[in-house]
Amino acid sequence: MDDCIFCQIVAGDIPSRTVYEDDDVLAFLDANPLAPGHTLVIPKDHHESLNALPEELGSEVMSALHRLTPAVEDAVDAPASTVAFNNGEAAGQEVPHVHGHIVPRFEDDGGRPIHALVSDRPDLSDDELDDIAAEISG
C-alpha cells in the first residue's frame, strides 16, 4: 500500500535500520524507541491486523520474534524484554500494518507489566467467564 509507512520501508522508499530480513519478514529498529534496541518485526506483505494475517505468515513473524528477542536483549545488555502486538486502533496500534514490538527492559526503567495496561478491569462473574470461554472455543 502506497500510504503505509511500513510498506514504504519494505519497498526501500524509506530507510530503516534493518536488523533482520528474509523472504517474508523484515525487522528494524523503531524510529521512536521506548528503549535502546526497541525493534519492530513485520510481515513484508501488508496486513492491517493479526485477524487478517494468514496463519502461515503469522508463524513466520513469530519465528522471527523468537529468534530476535535474545539477540536484541544481548545487543543492549537487557535482562528482559516485553514482546507485544497492539492489534487495532482501540488497542493503540498507530500504523495499520501488523507489527510486533521487542522492547528491551531494564531495572527501574519506569515500564510497567502488561496487567497495568488497563486501569478499570471488569468484574466478571464465573458464568460470564464461562460464556466468554465457550464463545471463544466455539
ChimeraX commands (.cxc) that place a marker at each C-alpha (Angstrom):
marker #1 position 0.00,0.00,0.00 radius 0.5
marker #1 position 1.43,3.31,-1.08 radius 0.5
marker #1 position 0.37,5.23,2.04 radius 0.5
marker #1 position 1.63,2.63,4.55 radius 0.5
marker #1 position 4.93,3.70,6.11 radius 0.5
marker #1 position 5.93,0.08,6.78 radius 0.5
marker #1 position 5.21,-0.90,3.16 radius 0.5
marker #1 position 7.39,2.04,2.10 radius 0.5
marker #1 position 10.17,0.71,4.36 radius 0.5
marker #1 position 9.78,-2.77,2.82 radius 0.5
marker #1 position 9.98,-1.22,-0.68 radius 0.5
marker #1 position 13.14,0.69,0.27 radius 0.5
marker #1 position 11.49,4.07,-0.23 radius 0.5
marker #1 position 12.09,4.98,3.42 radius 0.5
marker #1 position 15.38,3.99,5.04 radius 0.5
marker #1 position 15.45,1.80,8.13 radius 0.5
marker #1 position 17.98,0.29,10.47 radius 0.5
marker #1 position 17.26,-3.27,9.37 radius 0.5
marker #1 position 18.36,-5.97,11.79 radius 0.5
marker #1 position 16.76,-8.99,10.07 radius 0.5
marker #1 position 15.25,-9.82,6.71 radius 0.5
marker #1 position 14.07,-12.92,4.92 radius 0.5
marker #1 position 11.57,-13.53,2.11 radius 0.5
marker #1 position 8.52,-12.86,4.33 radius 0.5
marker #1 position 9.64,-10.81,7.35 radius 0.5
marker #1 position 11.52,-7.59,8.00 radius 0.5
marker #1 position 12.78,-6.35,11.37 radius 0.5
marker #1 position 14.17,-2.90,12.07 radius 0.5
marker #1 position 14.82,-0.54,14.94 radius 0.5
marker #1 position 11.87,1.63,15.93 radius 0.5
marker #1 position 12.50,5.24,14.87 radius 0.5
marker #1 position 10.85,6.43,18.12 radius 0.5
marker #1 position 12.10,3.81,20.57 radius 0.5
marker #1 position 10.75,3.16,24.04 radius 0.5
marker #1 position 14.16,1.74,24.98 radius 0.5
marker #1 position 17.55,1.19,23.34 radius 0.5
marker #1 position 17.16,-1.69,20.89 radius 0.5
marker #1 position 13.35,-1.36,20.51 radius 0.5
marker #1 position 12.75,-3.48,17.41 radius 0.5
marker #1 position 9.72,-3.88,15.15 radius 0.5
marker #1 position 9.07,-7.18,13.38 radius 0.5
marker #1 position 6.67,-7.03,10.42 radius 0.5
marker #1 position 5.41,-9.23,7.62 radius 0.5
marker #1 position 6.55,-7.80,4.31 radius 0.5
marker #1 position 3.05,-8.24,2.87 radius 0.5
marker #1 position 0.54,-5.67,4.05 radius 0.5
marker #1 position -1.98,-6.95,6.60 radius 0.5
marker #1 position -3.61,-4.43,8.92 radius 0.5
marker #1 position -4.26,-6.68,11.92 radius 0.5
marker #1 position -3.43,-10.08,13.33 radius 0.5
marker #1 position -7.01,-11.04,12.45 radius 0.5
marker #1 position -6.20,-10.51,8.75 radius 0.5
marker #1 position -2.75,-12.16,8.85 radius 0.5
marker #1 position -2.64,-15.61,7.21 radius 0.5
marker #1 position -1.67,-18.29,9.75 radius 0.5
marker #1 position 1.46,-19.39,7.88 radius 0.5
marker #1 position 2.76,-15.81,7.67 radius 0.5
marker #1 position 1.90,-15.32,11.34 radius 0.5
marker #1 position 4.10,-18.32,12.10 radius 0.5
marker #1 position 6.96,-16.72,10.17 radius 0.5
marker #1 position 6.58,-13.46,12.12 radius 0.5
marker #1 position 6.51,-15.34,15.44 radius 0.5
marker #1 position 9.55,-17.38,14.44 radius 0.5
marker #1 position 11.47,-14.17,13.69 radius 0.5
marker #1 position 10.37,-12.67,17.03 radius 0.5
marker #1 position 11.55,-15.84,18.76 radius 0.5
marker #1 position 14.99,-15.63,17.12 radius 0.5
marker #1 position 15.40,-11.89,17.51 radius 0.5
marker #1 position 14.33,-11.41,21.13 radius 0.5
marker #1 position 17.52,-12.83,22.68 radius 0.5
marker #1 position 19.66,-11.05,20.07 radius 0.5
marker #1 position 18.05,-7.70,20.90 radius 0.5
marker #1 position 18.41,-8.29,24.65 radius 0.5
marker #1 position 22.07,-9.28,24.22 radius 0.5
marker #1 position 22.84,-6.28,21.99 radius 0.5
marker #1 position 21.77,-3.79,24.65 radius 0.5
marker #1 position 22.59,-5.89,27.72 radius 0.5
marker #1 position 18.93,-6.05,28.78 radius 0.5
marker #1 position 17.92,-8.63,31.39 radius 0.5
marker #1 position 14.40,-8.90,29.93 radius 0.5
marker #1 position 12.02,-7.64,27.27 radius 0.5
marker #1 position 8.37,-7.03,26.60 radius 0.5
marker #1 position 7.17,-8.59,23.35 radius 0.5
marker #1 position 3.77,-7.38,22.22 radius 0.5
marker #1 position 1.33,-6.53,19.44 radius 0.5
marker #1 position -1.17,-3.69,19.50 radius 0.5
marker #1 position -3.99,-5.20,17.45 radius 0.5
marker #1 position -6.28,-2.48,16.15 radius 0.5
marker #1 position -6.63,1.24,16.72 radius 0.5
marker #1 position -8.52,0.82,20.03 radius 0.5
marker #1 position -5.52,-1.14,21.33 radius 0.5
marker #1 position -3.10,1.63,20.42 radius 0.5
marker #1 position -1.96,0.37,17.01 radius 0.5
marker #1 position -0.68,3.52,15.31 radius 0.5
marker #1 position 0.46,2.04,11.99 radius 0.5
marker #1 position -2.20,-0.15,10.34 radius 0.5
marker #1 position 0.30,-2.86,9.35 radius 0.5
marker #1 position 0.85,-5.83,11.66 radius 0.5
marker #1 position 3.97,-5.34,13.75 radius 0.5
marker #1 position 5.40,-6.97,16.84 radius 0.5
marker #1 position 7.45,-4.96,19.28 radius 0.5
marker #1 position 10.53,-6.21,21.11 radius 0.5
marker #1 position 11.11,-3.66,23.87 radius 0.5
marker #1 position 14.21,-4.32,25.97 radius 0.5
marker #1 position 13.52,-3.86,29.67 radius 0.5
marker #1 position 15.82,-2.75,32.44 radius 0.5
marker #1 position 15.59,-2.43,36.21 radius 0.5
marker #1 position 13.95,0.86,37.17 radius 0.5
marker #1 position 13.09,1.75,33.54 radius 0.5
marker #1 position 9.69,3.08,34.56 radius 0.5
marker #1 position 7.93,0.47,32.43 radius 0.5
marker #1 position 5.02,-1.49,33.76 radius 0.5
marker #1 position 3.81,-5.06,33.29 radius 0.5
marker #1 position 1.09,-5.92,30.80 radius 0.5
marker #1 position -1.52,-6.14,33.57 radius 0.5
marker #1 position -1.05,-2.41,34.10 radius 0.5
marker #1 position -2.39,-1.59,30.62 radius 0.5
marker #1 position -5.97,-1.23,31.81 radius 0.5
marker #1 position -6.88,0.62,34.98 radius 0.5
marker #1 position -10.61,-0.22,35.04 radius 0.5
marker #1 position -10.78,-4.01,34.98 radius 0.5
marker #1 position -14.16,-5.67,34.50 radius 0.5
marker #1 position -15.72,-7.54,37.41 radius 0.5
marker #1 position -16.91,-10.68,35.64 radius 0.5
marker #1 position -18.87,-13.49,37.27 radius 0.5
marker #1 position -17.98,-17.14,36.83 radius 0.5
marker #1 position -20.97,-17.51,34.49 radius 0.5
marker #1 position -19.79,-14.59,32.36 radius 0.5
marker #1 position -16.28,-16.05,32.18 radius 0.5
marker #1 position -17.73,-19.46,31.23 radius 0.5
marker #1 position -19.86,-17.85,28.49 radius 0.5
marker #1 position -16.88,-15.97,27.07 radius 0.5
marker #1 position -14.71,-19.11,27.13 radius 0.5
marker #1 position -17.43,-21.08,25.34 radius 0.5
marker #1 position -17.84,-18.35,22.71 radius 0.5
marker #1 position -14.08,-18.25,22.03 radius 0.5
marker #1 position -13.63,-22.01,21.82 radius 0.5
marker #1 position -16.67,-22.40,19.57 radius 0.5
marker link #1:1,2 radius 0.2
marker link #1:2,3 radius 0.2
marker link #1:3,4 radius 0.2
marker link #1:4,5 radius 0.2
marker link #1:5,6 radius 0.2
marker link #1:6,7 radius 0.2
marker link #1:7,8 radius 0.2
marker link #1:8,9 radius 0.2
marker link #1:9,10 radius 0.2
marker link #1:10,11 radius 0.2
marker link #1:11,12 radius 0.2
marker link #1:12,13 radius 0.2
marker link #1:13,14 radius 0.2
marker link #1:14,15 radius 0.2
marker link #1:15,16 radius 0.2
marker link #1:16,17 radius 0.2
marker link #1:17,18 radius 0.2
marker link #1:18,19 radius 0.2
marker link #1:19,20 radius 0.2
marker link #1:20,21 radius 0.2
marker link #1:21,22 radius 0.2
marker link #1:22,23 radius 0.2
marker link #1:23,24 radius 0.2
marker link #1:24,25 radius 0.2
marker link #1:25,26 radius 0.2
marker link #1:26,27 radius 0.2
marker link #1:27,28 radius 0.2
marker link #1:28,29 radius 0.2
marker link #1:29,30 radius 0.2
marker link #1:30,31 radius 0.2
marker link #1:31,32 radius 0.2
marker link #1:32,33 radius 0.2
marker link #1:33,34 radius 0.2
marker link #1:34,35 radius 0.2
marker link #1:35,36 radius 0.2
marker link #1:36,37 radius 0.2
marker link #1:37,38 radius 0.2
marker link #1:38,39 radius 0.2
marker link #1:39,40 radius 0.2
marker link #1:40,41 radius 0.2
marker link #1:41,42 radius 0.2
marker link #1:42,43 radius 0.2
marker link #1:43,44 radius 0.2
marker link #1:44,45 radius 0.2
marker link #1:45,46 radius 0.2
marker link #1:46,47 radius 0.2
marker link #1:47,48 radius 0.2
marker link #1:48,49 radius 0.2
marker link #1:49,50 radius 0.2
marker link #1:50,51 radius 0.2
marker link #1:51,52 radius 0.2
marker link #1:52,53 radius 0.2
marker link #1:53,54 radius 0.2
marker link #1:54,55 radius 0.2
marker link #1:55,56 radius 0.2
marker link #1:56,57 radius 0.2
marker link #1:57,58 radius 0.2
marker link #1:58,59 radius 0.2
marker link #1:59,60 radius 0.2
marker link #1:60,61 radius 0.2
marker link #1:61,62 radius 0.2
marker link #1:62,63 radius 0.2
marker link #1:63,64 radius 0.2
marker link #1:64,65 radius 0.2
marker link #1:65,66 radius 0.2
marker link #1:66,67 radius 0.2
marker link #1:67,68 radius 0.2
marker link #1:68,69 radius 0.2
marker link #1:69,70 radius 0.2
marker link #1:70,71 radius 0.2
marker link #1:71,72 radius 0.2
marker link #1:72,73 radius 0.2
marker link #1:73,74 radius 0.2
marker link #1:74,75 radius 0.2
marker link #1:75,76 radius 0.2
marker link #1:76,77 radius 0.2
marker link #1:77,78 radius 0.2
marker link #1:78,79 radius 0.2
marker link #1:79,80 radius 0.2
marker link #1:80,81 radius 0.2
marker link #1:81,82 radius 0.2
marker link #1:82,83 radius 0.2
marker link #1:83,84 radius 0.2
marker link #1:84,85 radius 0.2
marker link #1:85,86 radius 0.2
marker link #1:86,87 radius 0.2
marker link #1:87,88 radius 0.2
marker link #1:88,89 radius 0.2
marker link #1:89,90 radius 0.2
marker link #1:90,91 radius 0.2
marker link #1:91,92 radius 0.2
marker link #1:92,93 radius 0.2
marker link #1:93,94 radius 0.2
marker link #1:94,95 radius 0.2
marker link #1:95,96 radius 0.2
marker link #1:96,97 radius 0.2
marker link #1:97,98 radius 0.2
marker link #1:98,99 radius 0.2
marker link #1:99,100 radius 0.2
marker link #1:100,101 radius 0.2
marker link #1:101,102 radius 0.2
marker link #1:102,103 radius 0.2
marker link #1:103,104 radius 0.2
marker link #1:104,105 radius 0.2
marker link #1:105,106 radius 0.2
marker link #1:106,107 radius 0.2
marker link #1:107,108 radius 0.2
marker link #1:108,109 radius 0.2
marker link #1:109,110 radius 0.2
marker link #1:110,111 radius 0.2
marker link #1:111,112 radius 0.2
marker link #1:112,113 radius 0.2
marker link #1:113,114 radius 0.2
marker link #1:114,115 radius 0.2
marker link #1:115,116 radius 0.2
marker link #1:116,117 radius 0.2
marker link #1:117,118 radius 0.2
marker link #1:118,119 radius 0.2
marker link #1:119,120 radius 0.2
marker link #1:120,121 radius 0.2
marker link #1:121,122 radius 0.2
marker link #1:122,123 radius 0.2
marker link #1:123,124 radius 0.2
marker link #1:124,125 radius 0.2
marker link #1:125,126 radius 0.2
marker link #1:126,127 radius 0.2
marker link #1:127,128 radius 0.2
marker link #1:128,129 radius 0.2
marker link #1:129,130 radius 0.2
marker link #1:130,131 radius 0.2
marker link #1:131,132 radius 0.2
marker link #1:132,133 radius 0.2
marker link #1:133,134 radius 0.2
marker link #1:134,135 radius 0.2
marker link #1:135,136 radius 0.2
marker link #1:136,137 radius 0.2
marker link #1:137,138 radius 0.2
view
